[in-house]
């Protein structure tokens, strides 16, 4: 990231990733931060206003979904701190038994309508949605094809092999090289091969457009 760039943080929670990215891109840049949890969003919103002379953050209280609507997110604790959609995963497997109704919108269409001036400057998208990452990125396919931002996504611990292959095949099909992140000081990490998608229970992937 460099000054003036735009980033999207999907699953921003209270802003622990949002804020450092926003400080990196500066007041001339912008971070669009999505957090649908109405209990957490006020903290993100408050944090977004702490450095207005140094950073621009647009906090949005909705989930990135294919279509607009209301959705039941499952959370693993009664404090509703860590949750999301778990389509295709048995509730007995994911164990996120606490339900919270949230709003969702198609983010690409929302940005085209509300912030068209930012679209061509999007350089980075972070997705952390508890196994829903493929569906989020698929809903942004037109944007990914048009501007080819760098992507960071999660191979959720409970995602089966087919789900991991679907995410991997989607991003590689759009012309990305996929790397497995080792630690925060090692980017992009080493190249991830399709044959080893299930070698680890949980990890992040860093996806870089082919040059």
N, C-alpha and C positions, 0 to 999 in steps of 0.2 A: 504494500500500500504506500501511496505517496500523497502529498498535499493535493487536495482537489478531487481525489477519487471518491467514489460512492460504494458503499458496502451494504449488504443486507444480512441481518442477524435473525434467523428464524428459530425461535425457541430461546429468546434472549434472557428469560427469567429476570433477575434484578439488574442485569447489565454488566456482569463481570467480564464478558467479552466485548460487549458494545462500547463501553467507555474507553478502553485502551485503543480500540480500532478508531474510534472517533477522534481521539487525541492525535493519532498518527496521521489521519487525513486532514486534520485541522478545520478551521472555521470555513474554509473554502470548499471542503468536502462535506460528506454527509454519511450517517449510518441510519438505515431504516430498520428499526428493531421491533419484531413481532413477539408479543407475549399474550396469549389468550386468557390466561388465568386471572380472573378479576380480583383475586386475593393478593396476587403477586404484582400485578401491573402497577398499582399506585407507587410501589417502591421503584420500579423501573422509571416511571414517569418523573418521580422526584429526582432520581439520580441523573436523568437526562437533562435536567435544568441546572445542574451544579457548575458546569463549565461553559456557559453560553458564549463567553468571549474567546474560547479556544476550540470549541467543537460544536457541531450541529447534529443533533439526534432527533429523529422523528419516531416517537414511540407509538405503536399501533396495537390496540387491544383486540386482536383477532388472530385466528390460526390461518395458515396458508392451505387452502383446500381447493379442490377442483371447481366446486360450485359454492355459492353463498348459502348459508343456512346455520342452524344450531346443531351442535354435536355434543355427544357425551364423551368426555375424556376420562380415562381411568387413571387413578393415582395410587401409588403404593403406600401412602401413609395418610392418616387423618388430617395432617397439616397441609395436604395438597401441594407438596413441594416438587414432586417429580412424577410427571405423567404425560399422557398423550393418547393417541389412537393406537389400538393394537389389533387392527383388522387381520384376520387370518391366524391369530395366535389365541389358543384357548385361554380363557380367564383363569383356569386352574394352573396354567403354565406361567402366564405373565404375573399373576398375583396382584394386579392393580385393581383392587376391589372398591376403592372409594371413587364415586362418580361426581363429576362436576360438569355442568352444561356451559359450553363456551360458544362464541360466534366464530364463523369462518367465512372467508372470502377468497376468491381467486386473485392472488396477489398481482399477477401480471396485468390483468384487466384493471385492477385498482390503480396501479402505478401509471398505466397508460392514460387513465382519466385524471388522476389527481397530481401526478408528478412527472409529466412527459419530458420535462427538461432534464431529469436525472437519469433517464433510461440508458442513454448511450455512454454514461460515465460509470456504470456499475462494473467494478473490477473484481469483487470478491463476494461470495455468498457462503455463509455458514449455516448448516442445517443440523439441528439436534432435536429430534422429535420422537424419540423412543420407538424406533422401528418403522416410522412413517416416512422416512427420508425419501424413498423412491417416489412415493405418490406426490410429495411436495415438489421434488425436482421435475417430475413429469408434468405437473401443472404449470411449470415455468419453461417448458421446452422451447417455445418461440423466443423467449428472452435469451436462453442459453445459446441458441443457434445464432441469434443476431449479434450478441456482444461478447460471447465466450468468456465469461468471468471465471476466475479460479474458484474451485469449490472445495469446501470441507464438509464432509458428511460422516455419519456414524454407522458402523456395522454393529447394530444393536445386539446385545448378548443373547436375546431370545429369538433372533431372526434365524429361520432355518436356511438350509443350503439353497433352496430355490429362491428365497427372498434375497439372499446375498447375491446370487447370480443375476437376478433381475436388476438390482441396483448397478452392479458392475457392468452388465451388458448395455444398460441404458446410457451410462456416461461414456463408455468406450465407443458406443455406436454414434455418439455425437462428436467424436474426435478428440477425446481426452485420454491422456495417460494417467493411470491411477497408481498412487504411491501409498504405502502404509506408514503412518507417522510413528516414529519411535519415541520422541519426546519433544518438548516445546522448543528445544534448541536445534533440532535436526529436521529442517524442512528442505525439500519435500519428503525426505525419507527415502526408502528403497522402493523400487517398482514392485507392485503387487501383481501376482499372476492369478489367473482364474482358478487354477488347480488348488490354490492354498487359501481360498476364501473362508474355509471353516477351520483353519489351523489354530486360530485363536478364538476365544469365546467372545471377546469384545475389543474393538479397536476403532480408531478413526481413519478415514481415508482422505487424502489430499489429491485433488484432481486438477491437472494442468492441461490446458489446450495444447495439442500438438503444434509445433512450430512449422 
